[in-house]
Amino acid sequence: MLKIRSEESAMFAPNIRQPVAGLSALLFCLLVSACSRPEPKSPQGPMQALPVTVLAVQSTRVPVTLEVTGQTEGSREVEVRARVGGLLVKHLYQEGSAVRVGQPLFQIDRAPYEIALAEAKAKSEQATREANRLKGLLEQQAVSRKEYEDATSNQAIAQAALRQAELNLSYTTVTAPEAGIAGRAVKSEGNLIGTGNDSLLTSLHQINPLWVRFGLSDSDIARIPGGRLIAKSVASVELVLPDGSVHPHKGRINFLSAQMDPVLGTRQMRAEFDNPDGLLLPGQFVRVRLATGTRDGVFLVPQAAVVQAAQGTLVMVANAENKVEPRPVQTGDWHGRDWVILGGLKAGDQVIVDNILKLRPNAPVKPHPPEAPGNATPTSPAPQK
């Protein structure tokens, strides 16, 4: 039985293979025929030019600015300390309020110092009477000159003690040594005040003018024209407030460190700003904007026109044939909402400022200038003179 089935299989095998071989030959001929046929043309014809807005860039001059973080502080920060010890009986000011020079701030118990003053006054009067008595006796040669001189010395010592007692009594009323904003009271009423490290009562901050401390790193200084930082390098100083607005009063540099800070790696600086309305308070973090000169021969390009690619920073230019030409450029800082282009462009280049994602190198474009002012389309920057 097995032998008959094997013979049947051999008998019908050629009939199975022949159709498969014929089908393979047919597919091969069709593939060769398809490859040899020319590719049909696109019914749309050649690629259409993409309308784009172009900006004819011109060489201009821009200010060189640096922005760093700074912190405000009072132009004068004074510690208010007790000059005599005693029981603190009363606060005489409102914490956080503006105070004037000489305004009473704290009251220390006066009673012990009133008693000391009365005692010193009595001793002074006694010493004066004794000196006057011996003066008359000296004129009568009834006492020696030494006795009289000792009496006058005791009189001077008693008068000095009286003066000191008067001062101590006046010191029980602690007054403001400077005008400014008073801080919180360090000691509460009822506390015993000392005259050493325990004598601090509060602090005063003078906020008009106000100071701002900040520092410039080596990389910041390298961006200054000439690469050297001196007081004259800073043409103007502005403060950018947390809400993005600019402080209405420009500042002036009043301190420039002679060395780099070894801990922070910066050169410390300080600027002074008028603050008549008390808009700024000590301890705020602000942005300090320094104008350090001007840079000529640069170009301003809108942010949307600058592309960060693997090859570097590029802008798309419409060349003389109205085709897209990627142009590598060297960028600098920001100027408003525009990039400052230091290299890679020349005057008259047509920089494409919209439809950037649709552009391909050498693709045809149909450039047109920006729309009239009042629309959102960016306009060409005018060269500064």
C-alpha positions in Angstrom: 0.0 0.0 0.0 2.8 2.4 0.8 4.6 1.7 -2.4 1.5 2.5 -4.5 1.0 5.9 -2.7 4.7 6.8 -3.3 4.3 6.0 -7.0 1.1 8.1 -7.1 2.9 11.0 -5.5 5.7 10.8 -8.0 3.2 10.6 -10.9 1.4 13.7 -9.9 4.3 15.9 -8.6 5.3 17.3 -12.0 1.7 18.5 -12.5 1.9 20.5 -9.3 5.4 22.1 -9.9 4.7 23.2 -13.5 1.9 25.8 -12.7 4.2 27.3 -9.9 7.1 27.7 -12.2 4.9 29.3 -14.8 3.5 31.7 -12.3 7.0 32.8 -11.2 8.0 33.4 -14.8 4.9 35.5 -15.3 5.6 37.7 -12.2 9.2 38.2 -13.3 8.1 39.4 -16.7 5.6 41.8 -15.2 8.2 43.3 -12.8 10.7 43.8 -15.6 8.1 45.4 -17.7 7.0 47.7 -14.9 10.6 48.8 -14.2 11.3 49.5 -17.9 8.2 51.7 -18.2 8.9 55.4 -17.7 7.4 56.9 -14.4 4.1 58.8 -15.1 4.3 62.6 -14.5 2.4 64.1 -11.6 -0.9 65.5 -12.7 -0.1 68.6 -10.5 2.9 69.6 -12.6 6.0 71.3 -11.1 6.1 72.3 -7.4 4.3 75.6 -6.7 6.1 78.5 -5.0 5.1 79.0 -1.4 4.2 82.6 -0.5 6.4 83.9 2.3 7.1 87.2 4.1 10.6 88.4 3.8 12.6 91.0 5.7 15.3 92.9 3.9 17.8 93.2 6.7 20.0 96.2 7.1 23.1 96.7 9.2 22.4 98.6 12.4 23.8 99.5 15.8 22.5 98.1 19.0 23.4 98.7 22.7 25.3 96.0 24.4 23.4 95.1 27.6 23.9 92.6 30.4 21.2 91.3 32.8 22.1 89.7 36.1 20.3 89.0 39.3 20.7 91.5 42.2 19.4 92.0 45.7 18.3 95.3 47.2 19.5 96.7 50.5 19.1 99.9 52.4 21.7 102.5 51.7 22.1 102.7 55.4 21.3 99.9 57.8 21.6 100.9 61.4 21.2 98.8 64.5 19.3 100.4 67.3 20.8 99.3 70.6 20.2 100.2 74.3 23.0 102.2 75.9 21.8 101.4 79.4 20.4 98.2 80.9 17.1 97.9 82.6 13.5 96.7 82.2 11.9 97.4 78.8 8.6 99.0 79.7 7.1 100.2 76.4 7.4 100.2 72.6 6.9 103.8 71.2 6.7 103.1 67.5 4.8 101.0 65.0 6.9 98.1 63.6 7.6 98.4 59.9 6.7 102.2 59.8 8.9 105.1 58.7 10.5 106.9 61.5 12.4 110.3 61.7 15.7 111.1 63.3 15.4 111.4 67.0 12.0 109.8 67.2 11.5 107.8 70.5 11.3 104.0 69.8 11.6 102.3 73.2 11.3 103.2 76.9 13.5 101.6 79.6 12.5 101.9 83.2 13.6 105.4 84.4 13.3 104.9 88.2 16.7 103.5 89.0 18.4 106.2 86.8 16.3 109.0 88.4 17.6 107.9 91.8 21.2 107.8 90.6 20.8 111.3 89.1 19.5 112.7 92.4 22.4 111.1 94.3 25.0 112.4 91.8 23.4 115.9 92.0 23.6 115.9 95.9 27.3 114.8 95.8 28.1 117.5 93.2 26.5 120.2 95.4 28.4 119.0 98.4 31.7 119.1 96.6 30.9 122.6 95.3 30.2 123.9 98.8 33.4 122.3 100.2 35.5 123.8 97.4 34.0 127.3 98.0 34.6 127.0 101.8 38.3 126.0 101.4 38.8 128.8 98.9 37.9 131.4 101.6 40.1 129.7 104.1 43.0 129.6 101.6 42.7 133.4 101.2 43.1 133.7 104.9 45.9 131.2 104.8 44.0 128.9 107.2 44.4 125.8 105.0 47.1 124.6 102.7 46.9 125.0 98.9 46.9 121.1 98.6 43.7 120.8 100.6 42.0 123.4 98.4 43.2 121.7 95.2 41.9 118.3 96.4 38.6 119.9 97.1 38.4 121.4 93.6 39.3 118.0 92.1 36.5 116.3 94.0 34.1 119.0 92.8 35.1 118.2 89.1 34.7 114.5 89.7 31.2 115.0 91.2 30.2 117.2 88.4 31.3 114.6 85.8 29.3 111.9 87.7 26.3 114.2 87.6 26.7 114.6 83.8 27.0 110.8 83.4 23.8 110.3 85.5 21.9 112.8 83.3 23.1 111.0 80.2 22.1 107.6 81.6 18.6 108.9 82.4 18.3 110.3 78.9 19.4 106.9 77.4 16.4 105.2 79.0 14.4 106.7 76.0 15.9 104.9 73.0 15.6 107.1 69.9 16.1 106.6 66.2 19.7 107.5 65.2 18.7 107.8 61.5 15.6 108.2 59.5 14.3 105.1 57.8 12.0 102.1 58.0 12.0 100.5 61.4 12.1 96.7 61.6 10.4 94.5 64.1 11.2 94.8 67.8 13.7 92.2 68.9 12.7 92.5 72.6 9.2 92.4 74.0 7.9 94.6 76.8 8.9 93.3 80.2 12.3 91.9 79.0 15.4 92.8 80.9 17.8 94.7 78.5 21.5 94.4 78.8 24.3 96.6 77.4 26.4 94.0 75.6 25.4 91.5 72.9 21.9 91.6 74.4 21.4 95.2 73.7 19.9 95.0 70.2 16.3 96.3 70.0 15.6 96.8 66.3 17.1 97.9 63.0 16.5 100.9 60.7 16.8 100.7 56.9 17.2 103.8 54.8 15.5 103.1 51.5 15.9 106.4 49.7 18.3 106.1 48.0 18.3 102.3 47.8 21.3 100.1 47.0 21.4 96.9 44.8 24.2 94.4 45.1 25.1 92.1 42.2 28.1 90.4 40.5 29.5 89.8 37.0 31.1 86.6 36.1 34.1 86.2 33.7 31.7 85.3 30.9 29.7 88.4 31.5 32.8 90.6 31.5 33.9 89.0 28.3 30.8 90.3 26.5 31.7 93.9 27.3 33.3 95.7 24.4 37.0 95.5 25.1 36.6 92.7 27.6 37.5 95.0 30.5 35.2 96.1 33.3 35.7 99.6 34.8 33.2 102.1 36.2 33.2 104.0 32.9 32.3 100.8 31.0 28.7 101.0 32.4 26.8 103.8 30.6 23.5 103.2 32.5 21.9 100.9 35.0 18.3 99.9 35.1 16.2 97.7 37.4 13.7 95.2 35.9 11.1 94.5 38.5 9.5 91.1 39.1 6.4 92.1 37.1 8.6 92.9 34.1 8.3 96.7 34.3 11.4 98.9 34.6 12.0 101.1 37.7 11.4 104.7 36.7 14.7 106.0 38.1 18.0 105.0 36.5 20.9 104.0 38.8 24.5 104.8 39.1 27.4 102.6 40.1 28.8 103.5 43.5 31.0 100.5 44.2 33.2 98.2 42.1 35.3 95.5 43.8 39.0 95.4 43.0 39.1 91.6 43.0 37.0 88.6 42.1 35.0 86.9 44.8 36.8 83.5 45.2 33.6 81.8 46.5 31.0 83.2 44.0 33.5 83.6 41.1 32.1 87.1 40.3 33.2 90.6 40.6 31.0 92.3 43.1 29.3 95.6 42.2 26.7 97.9 43.8 24.4 100.5 42.2 22.4 103.3 43.8 18.8 104.1 42.8 16.4 106.9 43.9 13.4 105.4 45.6 11.2 108.4 46.7 8.0 106.5 46.7 9.3 103.5 48.6 8.5 101.2 45.6 11.5 99.0 46.4 12.2 97.4 49.7 15.4 95.9 51.2 15.8 92.2 50.5 14.0 92.1 47.1 15.5 90.1 44.2 15.5 92.1 40.9 17.1 92.0 37.5 19.9 94.5 36.9 20.3 95.7 33.3 23.7 97.2 32.5 24.3 99.2 29.3 28.0 98.7 28.5 28.4 100.3 25.1 27.2 99.7 21.5 27.9 97.2 18.8 28.0 98.2 15.1 27.4 96.3 11.9 24.9 93.8 13.3 21.4 92.7 12.1 18.1 92.4 13.9 16.0 89.3 13.0 12.7 88.3 14.6 12.7 85.4 16.9 10.5 83.2 14.7 13.0 83.5 11.8 15.9 81.9 13.7 16.1 78.1 13.6 18.1 75.8 15.9 19.2 72.8 13.9 21.8 70.1 14.2 24.1 72.1 12.0 23.8 75.1 14.3 21.8 78.3 14.2 20.2 79.0 10.8 17.9 81.5 9.1 16.1 80.9 5.8 16.9 83.3 3.0 15.1 83.8 -0.3 18.0 84.0 -2.8 18.1 85.7 -6.1 16.3 82.8 -7.8 13.5 83.0 -5.2 14.5 79.7 -3.7 15.1 78.8 -0.1 18.7 79.0 1.1 19.5 77.9 4.7 22.1 80.4 6.0 24.2 79.6 9.1 24.4 82.7 11.4 26.2 83.7 14.6 23.7 85.0 17.2 24.4 87.5 20.0 22.1 88.8 22.7 18.4 89.7 22.5 17.4 93.2 21.6 13.7 93.5 22.5 12.0 90.6 20.8 14.7 90.3 18.1 17.9 88.3 17.9 21.1 90.2 17.3 22.9 88.5 14.4 26.7 89.1 14.6 27.7 87.2 11.4 26.3 85.3 8.4 24.2 87.9 6.9 24.8 90.9 4.6 22.8 94.1 3.9 19.8 93.4 1.6 19.5 89.7 2.4 15.8 88.6 2.2 15.2 86.7 5.5 12.1 84.6 5.6 10.1 85.3 8.7 7.0 83.0 8.4 6.0 79.5 7.2 9.4 78.3 8.5 8.2 74.7 9.1 7.0 74.4 5.5 10.3 75.4 3.9 12.8 73.0 2.3 16.2 73.8 0.9 16.0 75.0 -2.8 12.2 75.0 -2.7 10.7 77.8 -4.7 9.1 80.6 -2.8 7.1 83.7 -3.6 8.5 86.4 -1.3 6.5 89.5 -0.4 7.4 92.4 2.0 5.9 92.7 5.5 2.4 94.1 5.8 1.8 97.7 6.7 2.4 98.8 10.4 -0.4 97.8 12.7 -0.4 94.1 11.7 1.4 91.4 13.6 3.9 90.8 10.8 7.4 92.0 11.8 8.8 95.0 10.1 12.3 95.8 8.9 14.5 97.5 11.5 15.8 100.9 10.5 19.6 101.3 10.8 20.7 103.5 13.6 23.0 106.4 13.0 
